[in-house]
Amino acid sequence: MKNVYQRQHLKRGPRLVTVGGGTGLSVLLRGLKEYTSNITAIVSVADDGGSSGRLRGQLGVLPPGDLRDCLVALADTESAMENLFNYRFTEGGELAGHSLGNLLLVALADLTGSFETALREAGKVLAIRGKVVPTTFADLKLGAELVDGSILMGQSFITKTEKHIKRVFLKPANCRPTPEAIKAIREAEMIVLGPGSLYTSIIPNLLVPGITEEIKRASGIKVYVCNVMTQVGETRGYTAAEHLEALYEHTLVGLVDYLLVNNQSLPAVLLNKYWAEGVELVNIDKERLSKMSIRVIEAPLLKKNDFIRHDSAALAAVLFDLLGEQKAIGW
């Protein structure tokens, strides 16, 4: 009875859209699914590395990795099923390095005739609380122009560069957004961008024609969750304001209403460990942010362990508190 009541309660929850990819998005989804099952995760399909890249190159399918991560994050099944989808072969020649979940998604796409149907069927198997939707079904390639004028093609190469990025772009640039993504954005009560890699997970979604414009027009509350730490190459030395500026330079100024940042202190020993790898805490430059017409929310958002990561529960709690407050004043 408890599970039945919980499912009914979640079905009445608010309509949320999340935009991103990679680990950051799945962390967020694990927290949000405890409040509502009306979640649409809009996921980038520009990945060309690892198991996803191999399957994409050999079979011409959408890269399944980030989509699989989001399906598992939203799952309402026993951990054995999640472990099955996340299982990665370590041996076996051609199988080595592949995720079983990736292979299952590709097999479902072949059996059903479309990746869209495959995602729905996988969602049923995992009893997910929400939907996972690719931004586009196009065969995308992500490119980056670096500050020295050189061009890199391919997400896997961009993530490895140690040079600063001037801009990223899609090929083809005229790809079409999925109708489900557009519908979800229009109906959302809250749209959350991030957390995740700024140039390779978040912005690629927003470069798909129509996505940024629909988000700007949407009546829901728009929040950008800034990363806690910088990333080598992508955002080395970036402050919170510089993250937001890069987002706006690729989209529209004023795209989001709120910027959510972490203000939880961290042990010096842990920070020094990251510093040695060229990664540092994102500075919240309040004076610069005050000139950007953005409402900044500071909160303790971190998981307490040996790695610096957002805490799913803390992140979701802050977002739902914000949504509740804004509904109360008639947003």
Secondary structure as a PSIPRED ss2 file (coil, helix, strand):
# PSIPRED VFORMAT (PSIPRED V4.0)

   1 M C   1.000  0.000  0.000
   2 K H   0.000  1.000  0.000
   3 N H   0.000  1.000  0.000
   4 V H   0.000  1.000  0.000
   5 Y H   0.000  1.000  0.000
   6 Q H   0.000  1.000  0.000
   7 R H   0.000  1.000  0.000
   8 Q H   0.000  1.000  0.000
   9 H H   0.000  1.000  0.000
  10 L H   0.000  1.000  0.000
  11 K H   0.000  1.000  0.000
  12 R C   1.000  0.000  0.000
  13 G C   1.000  0.000  0.000
  14 P C   1.000  0.000  0.000
  15 R C   1.000  0.000  0.000
  16 L E   0.000  0.000  1.000
  17 V E   0.000  0.000  1.000
  18 T E   0.000  0.000  1.000
  19 V E   0.000  0.000  1.000
  20 G E   0.000  0.000  1.000
  21 G C   1.000  0.000  0.000
  22 G H   0.000  1.000  0.000
  23 T H   0.000  1.000  0.000
  24 G H   0.000  1.000  0.000
  25 L H   0.000  1.000  0.000
  26 S H   0.000  1.000  0.000
  27 V H   0.000  1.000  0.000
  28 L H   0.000  1.000  0.000
  29 L H   0.000  1.000  0.000
  30 R H   0.000  1.000  0.000
  31 G H   0.000  1.000  0.000
  32 L H   0.000  1.000  0.000
  33 K C   1.000  0.000  0.000
  34 E C   1.000  0.000  0.000
  35 Y C   1.000  0.000  0.000
  36 T C   1.000  0.000  0.000
  37 S C   1.000  0.000  0.000
  38 N C   1.000  0.000  0.000
  39 I E   0.000  0.000  1.000
  40 T E   0.000  0.000  1.000
  41 A E   0.000  0.000  1.000
  42 I E   0.000  0.000  1.000
  43 V E   0.000  0.000  1.000
  44 S C   1.000  0.000  0.000
  45 V C   1.000  0.000  0.000
  46 A C   1.000  0.000  0.000
  47 D C   1.000  0.000  0.000
  48 D C   1.000  0.000  0.000
  49 G C   1.000  0.000  0.000
  50 G H   0.000  1.000  0.000
  51 S H   0.000  1.000  0.000
  52 S H   0.000  1.000  0.000
  53 G H   0.000  1.000  0.000
  54 R H   0.000  1.000  0.000
  55 L H   0.000  1.000  0.000
  56 R H   0.000  1.000  0.000
  57 G H   0.000  1.000  0.000
  58 Q H   0.000  1.000  0.000
  59 L H   0.000  1.000  0.000
  60 G C   1.000  0.000  0.000
  61 V C   1.000  0.000  0.000
  62 L C   1.000  0.000  0.000
  63 P C   1.000  0.000  0.000
  64 P C   1.000  0.000  0.000
  65 G H   0.000  1.000  0.000
  66 D H   0.000  1.000  0.000
  67 L H   0.000  1.000  0.000
  68 R H   0.000  1.000  0.000
  69 D H   0.000  1.000  0.000
  70 C H   0.000  1.000  0.000
  71 L H   0.000  1.000  0.000
  72 V H   0.000  1.000  0.000
  73 A H   0.000  1.000  0.000
  74 L C   1.000  0.000  0.000
  75 A C   1.000  0.000  0.000
  76 D C   1.000  0.000  0.000
  77 T C   1.000  0.000  0.000
  78 E C   1.000  0.000  0.000
  79 S H   0.000  1.000  0.000
  80 A H   0.000  1.000  0.000
  81 M H   0.000  1.000  0.000
  82 E H   0.000  1.000  0.000
  83 N H   0.000  1.000  0.000
  84 L H   0.000  1.000  0.000
  85 F H   0.000  1.000  0.000
  86 N H   0.000  1.000  0.000
  87 Y C   1.000  0.000  0.000
  88 R E   0.000  0.000  1.000
  89 F C   1.000  0.000  0.000
  90 T C   1.000  0.000  0.000
  91 E C   1.000  0.000  0.000
  92 G C   1.000  0.000  0.000
  93 G H   0.000  1.000  0.000
  94 E H   0.000  1.000  0.000
  95 L H   0.000  1.000  0.000
  96 A C   1.000  0.000  0.000
  97 G C   1.000  0.000  0.000
  98 H C   1.000  0.000  0.000
  99 S E   0.000  0.000  1.000
 100 L H   0.000  1.000  0.000
 101 G H   0.000  1.000  0.000
 102 N H   0.000  1.000  0.000
 103 L H   0.000  1.000  0.000
 104 L H   0.000  1.000  0.000
 105 L H   0.000  1.000  0.000
 106 V H   0.000  1.000  0.000
 107 A H   0.000  1.000  0.000
 108 L H   0.000  1.000  0.000
 109 A H   0.000  1.000  0.000
 110 D H   0.000  1.000  0.000
 111 L H   0.000  1.000  0.000
 112 T H   0.000  1.000  0.000
 113 G C   1.000  0.000  0.000
 114 S C   1.000  0.000  0.000
 115 F H   0.000  1.000  0.000
 116 E H   0.000  1.000  0.000
 117 T H   0.000  1.000  0.000
 118 A H   0.000  1.000  0.000
 119 L H   0.000  1.000  0.000
 120 R H   0.000  1.000  0.000
 121 E H   0.000  1.000  0.000
 122 A H   0.000  1.000  0.000
 123 G H   0.000  1.000  0.000
 124 K H   0.000  1.000  0.000
 125 V H   0.000  1.000  0.000
 126 L H   0.000  1.000  0.000
 127 A C   1.000  0.000  0.000
 128 I C   1.000  0.000  0.000
 129 R C   1.000  0.000  0.000
 130 G C   1.000  0.000  0.000
 131 K E   0.000  0.000  1.000
 132 V E   0.000  0.000  1.000
 133 V E   0.000  0.000  1.000
 134 P E   0.000  0.000  1.000
 135 T C   1.000  0.000  0.000
 136 T E   0.000  0.000  1.000
 137 F C   1.000  0.000  0.000
 138 A C   1.000  0.000  0.000
 139 D C   1.000  0.000  0.000
 140 L C   1.000  0.000  0.000
 141 K E   0.000  0.000  1.000
 142 L E   0.000  0.000  1.000
 143 G E   0.000  0.000  1.000
 144 A E   0.000  0.000  1.000
 145 E E   0.000  0.000  1.000
 146 L E   0.000  0.000  1.000
 147 V C   1.000  0.000  0.000
 148 D C   1.000  0.000  0.000
 149 G C   1.000  0.000  0.000
 150 S C   1.000  0.000  0.000
 151 I E   0.000  0.000  1.000
 152 L E   0.000  0.000  1.000
 153 M E   0.000  0.000  1.000
 154 G C   1.000  0.000  0.000
 155 Q H   0.000  1.000  0.000
 156 S H   0.000  1.000  0.000
 157 F H   0.000  1.000  0.000
 158 I H   0.000  1.000  0.000
 159 T C   1.000  0.000  0.000
 160 K C   1.000  0.000  0.000
 161 T C   1.000  0.000  0.000
 162 E C   1.000  0.000  0.000
 163 K C   1.000  0.000  0.000
 164 H C   1.000  0.000  0.000
 165 I E   0.000  0.000  1.000
 166 K E   0.000  0.000  1.000
 167 R E   0.000  0.000  1.000
 168 V E   0.000  0.000  1.000
 169 F E   0.000  0.000  1.000
 170 L E   0.000  0.000  1.000
 171 K E   0.000  0.000  1.000
 172 P C   1.000  0.000  0.000
 173 A C   1.000  0.000  0.000
 174 N C   1.000  0.000  0.000
 175 C C   1.000  0.000  0.000
 176 R C   1.000  0.000  0.000
 177 P E   0.000  0.000  1.000
 178 T C   1.000  0.000  0.000
 179 P H   0.000  1.000  0.000
 180 E H   0.000  1.000  0.000
 181 A H   0.000  1.000  0.000
 182 I H   0.000  1.000  0.000
 183 K H   0.000  1.000  0.000
 184 A H   0.000  1.000  0.000
 185 I H   0.000  1.000  0.000
 186 R H   0.000  1.000  0.000
 187 E H   0.000  1.000  0.000
 188 A C   1.000  0.000  0.000
 189 E C   1.000  0.000  0.000
 190 M E   0.000  0.000  1.000
 191 I E   0.000  0.000  1.000
 192 V E   0.000  0.000  1.000
 193 L E   0.000  0.000  1.000
 194 G C   1.000  0.000  0.000
 195 P C   1.000  0.000  0.000
 196 G C   1.000  0.000  0.000
 197 S C   1.000  0.000  0.000
 198 L H   0.000  1.000  0.000
 199 Y H   0.000  1.000  0.000
 200 T H   0.000  1.000  0.000
 201 S H   0.000  1.000  0.000
 202 I H   0.000  1.000  0.000
 203 I H   0.000  1.000  0.000
 204 P H   0.000  1.000  0.000
 205 N H   0.000  1.000  0.000
 206 L H   0.000  1.000  0.000
 207 L H   0.000  1.000  0.000
 208 V C   1.000  0.000  0.000
 209 P C   1.000  0.000  0.000
 210 G C   1.000  0.000  0.000
 211 I H   0.000  1.000  0.000
 212 T H   0.000  1.000  0.000
 213 E H   0.000  1.000  0.000
 214 E H   0.000  1.000  0.000
 215 I H   0.000  1.000  0.000
 216 K H   0.000  1.000  0.000
 217 R H   0.000  1.000  0.000
 218 A C   1.000  0.000  0.000
 219 S C   1.000  0.000  0.000
 220 G C   1.000  0.000  0.000
 221 I E   0.000  0.000  1.000
 222 K E   0.000  0.000  1.000
 223 V E   0.000  0.000  1.000
 224 Y E   0.000  0.000  1.000
 225 V E   0.000  0.000  1.000
 226 C C   1.000  0.000  0.000
 227 N C   1.000  0.000  0.000
 228 V C   1.000  0.000  0.000
 229 M E   0.000  0.000  1.000
 230 T C   1.000  0.000  0.000
 231 Q C   1.000  0.000  0.000
 232 V C   1.000  0.000  0.000
 233 G C   1.000  0.000  0.000
 234 E C   1.000  0.000  0.000
 235 T C   1.000  0.000  0.000
 236 R C   1.000  0.000  0.000
 237 G C   1.000  0.000  0.000
 238 Y C   1.000  0.000  0.000
 239 T C   1.000  0.000  0.000
 240 A H   0.000  1.000  0.000
 241 A H   0.000  1.000  0.000
 242 E H   0.000  1.000  0.000
 243 H H   0.000  1.000  0.000
 244 L H   0.000  1.000  0.000
 245 E H   0.000  1.000  0.000
 246 A H   0.000  1.000  0.000
 247 L H   0.000  1.000  0.000
 248 Y H   0.000  1.000  0.000
 249 E H   0.000  1.000  0.000
 250 H H   0.000  1.000  0.000
 251 T C   1.000  0.000  0.000
 252 L C   1.000  0.000  0.000
 253 V C   1.000  0.000  0.000
 254 G C   1.000  0.000  0.000
 255 L C   1.000  0.000  0.000
 256 V C   1.000  0.000  0.000
 257 D C   1.000  0.000  0.000
 258 Y E   0.000  0.000  1.000
 259 L E   0.000  0.000  1.000
 260 L E   0.000  0.000  1.000
 261 V E   0.000  0.000  1.000
 262 N E   0.000  0.000  1.000
 263 N C   1.000  0.000  0.000
 264 Q C   1.000  0.000  0.000
 265 S C   1.000  0.000  0.000
 266 L C   1.000  0.000  0.000
 267 P C   1.000  0.000  0.000
 268 A H   0.000  1.000  0.000
 269 V H   0.000  1.000  0.000
 270 L H   0.000  1.000  0.000
 271 L H   0.000  1.000  0.000
 272 N H   0.000  1.000  0.000
 273 K H   0.000  1.000  0.000
 274 Y H   0.000  1.000  0.000
 275 W H   0.000  1.000  0.000
 276 A C   1.000  0.000  0.000
 277 E C   1.000  0.000  0.000
 278 G C   1.000  0.000  0.000
 279 V C   1.000  0.000  0.000
 280 E C   1.000  0.000  0.000
 281 L E   0.000  0.000  1.000
 282 V C   1.000  0.000  0.000
 283 N C   1.000  0.000  0.000
 284 I C   1.000  0.000  0.000
 285 D C   1.000  0.000  0.000
 286 K H   0.000  1.000  0.000
 287 E H   0.000  1.000  0.000
 288 R H   0.000  1.000  0.000
 289 L H   0.000  1.000  0.000
 290 S C   1.000  0.000  0.000
 291 K C   1.000  0.000  0.000
 292 M C   1.000  0.000  0.000
 293 S C   1.000  0.000  0.000
 294 I C   1.000  0.000  0.000
 295 R E   0.000  0.000  1.000
 296 V E   0.000  0.000  1.000
 297 I E   0.000  0.000  1.000
 298 E E   0.000  0.000  1.000
 299 A E   0.000  0.000  1.000
 300 P C   1.000  0.000  0.000
 301 L C   1.000  0.000  0.000
 302 L E   0.000  0.000  1.000
 303 K C   1.000  0.000  0.000
 304 K C   1.000  0.000  0.000
 305 N C   1.000  0.000  0.000
 306 D C   1.000  0.000  0.000
 307 F C   1.000  0.000  0.000
 308 I C   1.000  0.000  0.000
 309 R C   1.000  0.000  0.000
 310 H E   0.000  0.000  1.000
 311 D C   1.000  0.000  0.000
 312 S H   0.000  1.000  0.000
 313 A H   0.000  1.000  0.000
 314 A H   0.000  1.000  0.000
 315 L H   0.000  1.000  0.000
 316 A H   0.000  1.000  0.000
 317 A H   0.000  1.000  0.000
 318 V H   0.000  1.000  0.000
 319 L H   0.000  1.000  0.000
 320 F H   0.000  1.000  0.000
 321 D H   0.000  1.000  0.000
 322 L H   0.000  1.000  0.000
 323 L H   0.000  1.000  0.000
 324 G H   0.000  1.000  0.000
 325 E H   0.000  1.000  0.000
 326 Q H   0.000  1.000  0.000
 327 K H   0.000  1.000  0.000
 328 A H   0.000  1.000  0.000
 329 I C   1.000  0.000  0.000
 330 G C   1.000  0.000  0.000
 331 W C   1.000  0.000  0.000
